[in-house]
Amino acid sequence: MTTRRSITKAAMALVFTALTAQVTHAQTPAEFYKGKTVTLIVSAAPGGGADLYARAFIKYFSKYLPGNPNVVINNLPGAGGLTAAGQLQNSEARDGTVVAMLQRNNLYLPLVSDEKIAFDPRKVGWLGSLNKETYALATWQNAKVKKIDDLFAQPLVIGSTSFNNENRTFPAIINQYLGAKMDIVAGYKGNDEIALAMERGEVQGRFLTVTSLMSGNDASWLKDGKINVIAQMGIEPNPAIPNVPLILNYVKNPETKALFEFMFLPLQTGRPFAAPPEVPADRLAALRKAFEDAANDKDFRAELTKQNATVELVNGLDTEAIVKTLYATPGDTIKAVKALLKPQ
């Protein structure tokens, strides 16, 4: 009996020693990342605004990640960012070596789409967003719509891209619920093509982000008085265009306001980053801290300022809170959004 008890105690001691050794030698995030490569999937093609942010960001992200791994970009455009989002959630490594820069519509499209979407924004680990976005309505210099009140009294032909893009859904919701008279011409391949159509007189205006408005041709047009900025779309006013009316202030009906707020809330996560599900907690914490530190780096901010881009950090927990708010939206509002997104 004594011998058996002794053997049992010895076996238990060996197990305890092994477990202790595993805990003692568990890799820290710095040990794990040292010498590794982290892939940043960018859910947009090279050369656009999202790619601009990502390529400026990666060296600072590497700088602040424990172990200073190399960070490389893999562009994976498609389905409004949902191709990359689905791959991140369902097939990428869950060890912290892959993260993705997704698109803000990814936060709500799975909730309102009638199609089955292989992405659930509640299941990934949000690192945060590099900025907040606001949309603006810009009209060409010879358009009859020159101020916001004109929008409800005069017809306006505007250009847009895909059916679910904000440059189509925002004017559609303003037409339907506020009585604007915009004729939406969809199918343009991008902002540059719409800008060319404005110059040629095919369309008289377009909806675009304030980031785009303050850069490239639009910045020159604004300076030269070739365009009028008549309204802004967002939860809060953008200080870059302080004298431009916020369309949300024109929404008086509470149910309608809830619909507008649902559509505008994702703009608070203009450039959202996420990690796959089940990344170990210490590595997710390290990714989030590195993301925040890199976003706050003065050299990173200065680099983007030179390109007329801004950084407004939204941390991972705040991004998660926005997702939770969207998914707590009442059924009547969701039904109205679905109708807005359904081709007639």
Secondary structure, 3 states (H helix, E strand, C coil): CHHHHHHHHHHHHHHHHHHHHHHHCCCCHHHHHCCCEEEEEECCCCCCHHHHHHHHHHHHHHHHCCCCCEEEEEECCCHHHHHHHHHHHHCCCCCCCEEEECCHHHHCHHHHCCCCCCCCCCCCEEEEECCCCCEEEEEECCCCCCCHHHHHCCCEEEECCCCCCHHHHHHHHHHHHHCCCEEEECCCCCHHHHHHHHHHCCCCEEEEEHHHHCCHHHHHHHHHCCEEEEEEECCCCCCCCCCCCEHHHHCCCHHHHHHHHHHHHHHHHCCEEEECCCCCHHHHHHHHHHHHHHHCCHHHHHHHHHCCCCCCCEEHHHHHHHHHHHHCCCHHHHHHHHHHHCCC
